[in-house]
Amino acid sequence: MAEPNLWALDEFVKPRAVEQTILTKMRHVLSYANFLEENELDWRQFPMRVDERALIKFRGCLLRKVEMGELAITTATARMSAVILFYRFAQSKNLVSTQVPMWEERRVVVRYVDSVGFGRSMARASTDLHIPMRRRVGNSLEDGLYPLSATDVRALFAYLKSNQTTELALMLLIGLYTGARIGTITTLGKRNLRAARPDPQLKDIHLIRIGPGTSVKTKFDVSGDLMVPTELLLRLVAYSESTERLKREARADDKDKNILFLTRRAKRYSVNTVDRLVEKMRAEAIRQGLQFMDSFRFHQTRATFGTQLMRMLLGVMSATNALDFVRSAMLHKSEATTMRYIKFIENSKAKQELSSEYSRLFTGVEEKWGGREP
């Protein structure tokens, strides 16, 4: 896409142009261009079916990332707004033409108080593609999500064993057993597995260093250790050395050969790709009668891990120590995020559902997966 460069030049010559603001907008449009490339979409095409349009799909992708904790709502709002501004420019310069409206225009009235105390109002243009900065309320966890129940976890395990690809099944297992985000899981490498070290205090737990300097991405570039059950680590090592995985590695670009999970095309998985796989899995699972999957999101694996970990720790140590432990294990930048797990367990009806039986679901990977071979 050369058109965004024209837009940037047009922005730079405007009076009072702020370089940093323009660069930020360009980064947002670059993310849109990457999305188009990954999904093989043409930004200039507007099919009659609304759900097939690139803008609609991109907005849906942003909302999913917000829901899964991969993107802040403020970033998603700014990203969508920048893309719409770019389209307005392209339309004004006849760089894009369509027989159908690209979006529905809206006029929004913003009320404010001026510097001398008088009430004022200002009308501005908006669209039905705008992402409002609304935060979820209620007794939920990170990004408004809830943990899976013990019954649902068992059903998910059974479904994964017989219905899903090895890669997606292992990714979901990592999420459930470590609380890792998709961005962390998709950047894990074989070298990271080999560098895992036994936890000096916890039996049958290994630690994998992640964050800056490790090639494994974390939200806000937070550094820390991923707590991995030893049996799961052994299973991941076995997968990394499996015949199918090595075939993909042989065809991969040099920069991707170390990546643990590679697609059939020998490419590293993107967050968008995993999103699509989960969407497909959700539809298949519902057809098989797993109705709880109707609202399932990958990020629920993280909410489930954090809730279970906090529940177990509160039974053996003080709330303060449990808070510190879970915050470190989940690499929370803010203690307030971790505190929500304590409040959830104390106040939610789910407290009754997270029984001692649930603890057994999170121990003994071998019992549920029958050996270390993938």
C-alpha positions as CSV (number, residue, x, y, z in Angstrom):
1,M,0.0,0.0,0.0
2,A,1.6,3.2,-1.2
3,E,-1.4,5.3,-0.5
4,P,-0.7,5.7,3.3
5,N,2.5,7.4,2.4
6,L,0.6,10.0,0.4
7,W,-1.7,10.5,3.4
8,A,1.3,11.0,5.7
9,L,2.8,13.6,3.4
10,D,-0.6,15.4,3.3
11,E,-0.7,15.4,7.1
12,F,2.8,16.8,7.4
13,V,2.1,19.8,5.3
14,K,-0.9,20.8,7.3
15,P,-0.6,23.8,9.7
16,R,0.3,22.7,13.3
17,A,1.2,19.2,12.2
18,V,2.7,17.2,15.1
19,E,5.3,14.7,13.9
20,Q,4.8,12.2,16.7
21,T,1.0,12.2,16.2
22,I,1.4,11.5,12.5
23,L,3.8,8.7,13.2
24,T,1.5,7.1,15.7
25,K,-1.4,7.2,13.1
26,M,0.9,5.6,10.5
27,R,1.8,2.8,12.9
28,H,-1.9,2.1,13.3
29,V,-2.5,2.1,9.6
30,L,0.6,-0.3,9.2
31,S,-1.2,-2.7,11.6
32,Y,-4.2,-2.6,9.2
33,A,-1.9,-3.2,6.2
34,N,-0.4,-6.2,8.0
35,F,-3.9,-7.5,8.8
36,L,-4.9,-7.2,5.1
37,E,-1.8,-9.1,4.0
38,E,-2.3,-11.9,6.5
39,N,-5.9,-12.3,5.5
40,E,-5.3,-11.7,1.7
41,L,-7.8,-8.8,1.6
42,D,-8.0,-5.8,-0.7
43,W,-8.5,-2.5,1.2
44,R,-10.3,-1.1,-1.9
45,Q,-12.9,-3.8,-2.2
46,F,-16.3,-3.4,-0.5
47,P,-18.5,-6.4,-1.2
48,M,-22.3,-6.2,-0.8
49,R,-22.1,-8.5,2.2
50,V,-21.1,-6.3,5.1
51,D,-19.4,-9.1,7.0
52,E,-17.0,-9.7,4.1
53,R,-15.6,-6.2,4.1
54,A,-12.0,-5.7,5.2
55,L,-12.9,-2.8,7.6
56,I,-15.6,-4.9,9.3
57,K,-13.2,-7.9,9.7
58,F,-10.5,-5.6,11.0
59,R,-12.9,-4.1,13.6
60,G,-13.9,-7.6,14.7
61,C,-10.2,-8.5,15.0
62,L,-9.5,-5.5,17.2
63,L,-12.5,-6.3,19.5
64,R,-11.3,-9.9,19.9
65,K,-7.9,-8.7,20.9
66,V,-9.4,-6.4,23.4
67,E,-11.5,-9.2,24.8
68,M,-8.5,-11.5,25.1
69,G,-6.3,-8.9,26.6
70,E,-3.9,-8.6,23.7
71,L,-4.8,-4.9,23.0
72,A,-5.9,-2.0,25.2
73,I,-9.3,-0.6,24.4
74,T,-7.8,2.8,24.0
75,T,-5.3,1.4,21.4
76,A,-8.1,-0.3,19.5
77,T,-10.2,2.9,19.5
78,A,-7.2,4.9,18.2
79,R,-6.3,2.3,15.6
80,M,-9.8,2.1,14.1
81,S,-10.0,5.9,14.1
82,A,-6.7,6.3,12.3
83,V,-7.8,3.7,9.6
84,I,-11.1,5.6,9.1
85,L,-9.2,8.9,8.7
86,F,-7.0,7.2,6.1
87,Y,-10.1,6.1,4.2
88,R,-11.6,9.6,4.3
89,F,-8.4,10.9,2.8
90,A,-8.3,8.2,0.1
91,Q,-11.9,8.9,-0.8
92,S,-11.3,12.7,-1.0
93,K,-8.4,12.0,-3.4
94,N,-10.4,9.5,-5.5
95,L,-8.0,6.7,-4.5
96,V,-10.9,4.5,-3.5
97,S,-14.3,4.2,-5.2
98,T,-17.2,2.1,-4.2
99,Q,-20.8,1.7,-5.2
100,V,-21.8,1.0,-1.5
101,P,-21.3,3.2,1.5
102,M,-18.1,2.3,3.3
103,W,-19.8,3.0,6.7
104,E,-22.7,4.8,8.2
105,E,-22.0,8.4,9.1
106,R,-23.1,9.7,12.4
107,R,-23.0,13.1,14.1
108,V,-21.9,13.1,17.7
109,V,-22.5,16.0,20.0
110,V,-19.7,16.5,22.6
111,R,-20.6,18.8,25.6
112,Y,-17.8,20.5,27.6
113,V,-17.2,23.5,29.9
114,D,-14.9,26.2,28.5
115,S,-12.1,28.0,30.3
116,V,-14.5,30.6,31.8
117,G,-17.1,28.1,33.0
118,F,-19.7,28.3,30.2
119,G,-21.2,25.1,28.9
120,R,-20.5,24.5,25.3
121,S,-21.2,21.8,22.7
122,M,-19.3,20.6,19.7
123,A,-20.5,18.4,16.8
124,R,-18.1,16.0,15.2
125,A,-18.4,13.3,12.6
126,S,-18.3,9.6,13.6
127,T,-19.1,6.3,12.0
128,D,-20.7,3.0,13.0
129,L,-17.2,1.5,12.9
130,H,-16.1,3.6,15.8
131,I,-15.0,1.5,18.9
132,P,-16.3,3.2,22.0
133,M,-14.0,3.2,25.0
134,R,-16.4,1.4,27.4
135,R,-15.1,-0.8,30.1
136,R,-17.0,-3.9,31.3
137,V,-18.4,-3.9,34.8
138,G,-19.2,-6.6,37.2
139,N,-17.5,-9.4,39.0
140,S,-15.2,-10.5,36.2
141,L,-11.5,-10.9,35.7
142,E,-9.0,-9.5,33.1
143,D,-10.8,-8.0,30.2
144,G,-14.3,-8.9,31.4
145,L,-13.7,-12.7,31.1
146,Y,-14.6,-15.5,33.4
147,P,-12.8,-18.8,34.2
148,L,-14.0,-22.1,32.9
149,S,-15.7,-24.3,35.4
150,A,-14.3,-27.7,36.4
151,T,-16.9,-29.5,34.3
152,D,-16.1,-27.3,31.2
153,V,-12.3,-27.9,31.6
154,R,-12.9,-31.7,31.6
155,A,-15.1,-31.4,28.5
156,L,-12.5,-29.2,26.7
157,F,-9.7,-31.7,27.5
158,A,-11.8,-34.5,26.1
159,Y,-12.6,-32.5,23.0
160,L,-9.0,-31.5,22.3
161,K,-7.7,-35.0,22.5
162,S,-9.8,-36.2,19.6
163,N,-10.8,-33.2,17.5
164,Q,-8.1,-30.6,17.2
165,T,-4.6,-30.3,15.7
166,T,-1.7,-30.9,17.9
167,E,-0.6,-27.3,17.7
168,L,-3.8,-25.7,18.8
169,A,-4.3,-28.3,21.5
170,L,-0.9,-27.7,22.9
171,M,-1.3,-23.9,22.8
172,L,-4.6,-24.2,24.8
173,L,-2.8,-26.5,27.3
174,I,-0.1,-24.0,27.8
175,G,-2.7,-21.3,28.4
176,L,-4.5,-23.4,30.9
177,Y,-1.4,-24.7,32.8
178,T,0.7,-21.5,32.7
179,G,-1.7,-18.6,32.1
180,A,0.4,-17.4,29.1
181,R,-1.1,-15.0,26.5
182,I,-1.3,-15.9,22.8
183,G,1.5,-13.5,22.0
184,T,3.8,-15.3,24.4
185,I,2.8,-18.8,23.3
186,T,3.3,-18.1,19.6
187,T,6.8,-16.7,20.2
188,L,8.1,-19.6,22.4
189,G,11.1,-21.3,20.9
190,K,13.0,-24.5,21.2
191,R,15.9,-22.7,22.8
192,N,13.5,-21.4,25.5
193,L,12.4,-24.9,26.3
194,R,16.0,-26.1,26.5
195,A,16.9,-23.2,28.8
196,A,14.1,-24.1,31.3
197,R,15.3,-24.7,34.8
198,P,13.7,-26.5,37.8
199,D,11.9,-24.3,40.2
200,P,14.1,-24.3,43.4
201,Q,11.0,-24.2,45.6
202,L,8.2,-26.0,43.8
203,K,8.3,-29.7,42.9
204,D,7.6,-30.7,39.3
205,I,7.6,-27.2,38.1
206,H,10.1,-25.7,35.6
207,L,10.7,-22.0,34.9
208,I,11.1,-20.5,31.4
209,R,12.4,-17.0,31.3
210,I,10.3,-14.7,29.0
211,G,10.3,-11.0,28.1
212,P,12.9,-8.7,26.7
213,G,16.1,-10.4,25.8
214,T,14.5,-13.9,25.4
215,S,12.7,-13.5,22.0
216,V,9.5,-14.4,23.8
217,K,7.0,-11.5,23.8
218,T,5.1,-10.3,26.8
219,K,2.5,-7.6,27.3
220,F,4.1,-4.3,28.2
221,D,7.5,-6.0,27.8
222,V,7.4,-7.3,31.3
223,S,10.2,-9.7,32.3
224,G,9.5,-12.8,34.3
225,D,9.4,-16.6,34.5
226,L,6.7,-18.8,33.0
227,M,5.8,-21.6,35.5
228,V,5.4,-24.8,33.5
229,P,4.5,-28.2,34.9
230,T,7.5,-30.5,34.2
231,E,5.2,-33.1,32.4
232,L,3.9,-30.4,30.1
233,L,7.5,-29.2,29.4
234,L,8.5,-32.8,28.5
235,R,5.5,-33.0,26.2
236,L,6.5,-29.7,24.5
237,V,10.1,-30.9,24.1
238,A,8.8,-34.2,22.5
239,Y,6.6,-32.2,20.1
240,S,9.6,-29.9,19.2
241,E,11.5,-33.1,18.1
242,S,8.5,-34.8,16.3
243,T,8.8,-35.7,12.7
244,E,6.1,-33.4,11.5
245,R,7.5,-30.4,13.5
246,L,11.0,-31.0,12.1
247,K,9.6,-31.1,8.5
248,R,8.1,-27.7,9.0
249,E,11.3,-26.4,10.6
250,A,13.3,-27.5,7.5
251,R,11.0,-25.4,5.3
252,A,10.8,-22.4,7.5
253,D,12.7,-19.1,7.1
254,D,15.9,-19.0,9.2
255,K,14.3,-16.4,11.6
256,D,11.5,-18.9,12.3
257,K,13.3,-22.2,12.6
258,N,13.5,-21.8,16.4
259,I,9.8,-21.1,16.9
260,L,8.1,-23.9,18.6
261,F,4.8,-23.8,16.7
262,L,4.9,-23.5,13.0
263,T,1.9,-23.7,10.6
264,R,1.6,-26.2,7.8
265,R,3.1,-23.5,5.5
266,A,6.1,-23.4,7.9
267,K,5.3,-19.9,9.1
268,R,5.0,-18.8,12.7
269,Y,1.5,-18.4,14.0
270,S,0.1,-14.9,14.3
271,V,-2.4,-13.9,16.9
272,N,-4.9,-13.5,14.1
273,T,-4.3,-17.0,12.9
274,V,-4.9,-18.4,16.3
275,D,-8.0,-16.3,16.6
276,R,-9.4,-17.9,13.4
277,L,-8.5,-21.4,14.6
278,V,-10.3,-20.8,17.9
279,E,-13.4,-19.5,16.0
280,K,-13.5,-22.6,13.9
281,M,-12.9,-24.8,16.9
282,R,-15.7,-23.1,18.8
283,A,-18.2,-23.7,15.9
284,E,-17.2,-27.4,15.7
285,A,-17.4,-27.9,19.5
286,I,-20.9,-26.4,19.6
287,R,-22.1,-28.7,16.9
288,Q,-20.8,-31.6,19.1
289,G,-22.9,-30.3,22.0
290,L,-20.4,-28.3,24.0
291,Q,-22.7,-25.3,24.5
292,F,-20.3,-23.6,26.9
293,M,-18.0,-23.0,24.0
294,D,-20.5,-20.5,22.5
295,S,-18.7,-17.7,24.4
296,F,-15.3,-19.3,24.6
297,R,-12.2,-17.1,24.0
298,F,-8.6,-18.2,24.2
299,H,-7.9,-15.7,26.9
300,Q,-10.3,-17.6,29.2
301,T,-7.5,-20.1,29.6
302,R,-5.5,-17.4,31.4
303,A,-8.5,-16.4,33.6
304,T,-8.9,-20.0,34.5
305,F,-5.3,-20.5,35.4
306,G,-5.1,-17.4,37.5
307,T,-8.3,-18.2,39.4
308,Q,-7.3,-21.7,40.2
309,L,-3.8,-20.7,41.2
310,M,-5.1,-17.9,43.5
311,R,-7.7,-20.2,45.0
312,M,-5.1,-22.8,45.9
313,L,-2.7,-20.3,47.3
314,L,-5.3,-18.6,49.5
315,G,-5.7,-22.0,51.2
316,V,-2.0,-22.2,52.3
317,M,-0.8,-18.6,52.7
318,S,-1.8,-15.1,53.5
319,A,-3.7,-13.0,50.9
320,T,-0.7,-10.6,50.6
321,N,1.7,-13.5,49.8
322,A,-0.8,-15.1,47.4
323,L,-1.2,-11.7,45.7
324,D,2.6,-11.4,45.2
325,F,2.9,-15.0,43.9
326,V,0.1,-14.7,41.4
327,R,1.2,-11.3,40.2
328,S,4.7,-12.8,39.5
329,A,3.4,-15.9,37.9
330,M,1.0,-14.0,35.5
331,L,3.4,-11.1,34.9
332,H,0.8,-8.5,35.8
333,K,2.2,-5.0,35.4
334,S,-0.4,-3.7,38.0
335,E,-1.2,-5.2,41.3
336,A,-4.8,-4.0,40.9
337,T,-5.2,-6.6,38.1
338,T,-4.1,-9.4,40.4
339,M,-6.3,-8.2,43.2
340,R,-9.4,-8.8,40.9
341,Y,-8.7,-12.6,41.3
342,I,-8.9,-12.4,45.0
343,K,-12.1,-10.4,44.8
344,F,-13.6,-12.8,42.3
345,I,-12.9,-15.8,44.5
346,E,-14.3,-14.1,47.6
347,N,-17.4,-12.6,46.0
348,S,-18.4,-14.8,43.0
349,K,-20.7,-17.8,43.1
350,A,-17.9,-19.5,41.1
351,K,-16.2,-19.9,44.4
352,Q,-18.4,-22.8,45.1
353,E,-17.8,-24.4,41.7
354,L,-14.0,-24.2,42.0
355,S,-13.9,-27.3,44.3
356,S,-11.0,-29.4,45.4
357,E,-11.8,-31.6,42.4
358,Y,-10.6,-28.7,40.2
359,S,-7.1,-28.9,41.8
360,R,-6.8,-32.4,40.4
361,L,-7.5,-31.1,36.9
362,F,-4.4,-29.0,37.1
363,T,-2.0,-31.8,38.2
364,G,-0.9,-34.9,36.3
365,V,-0.8,-33.9,32.6
366,E,0.1,-37.5,31.8
367,E,-3.2,-38.8,33.3
368,K,-5.2,-36.8,30.7
369,W,-2.9,-37.0,27.7
370,G,-1.5,-40.5,28.0
371,G,2.2,-40.2,27.5
372,R,4.7,-37.7,26.3
373,E,4.5,-38.3,22.6
374,P,2.4,-35.7,20.8
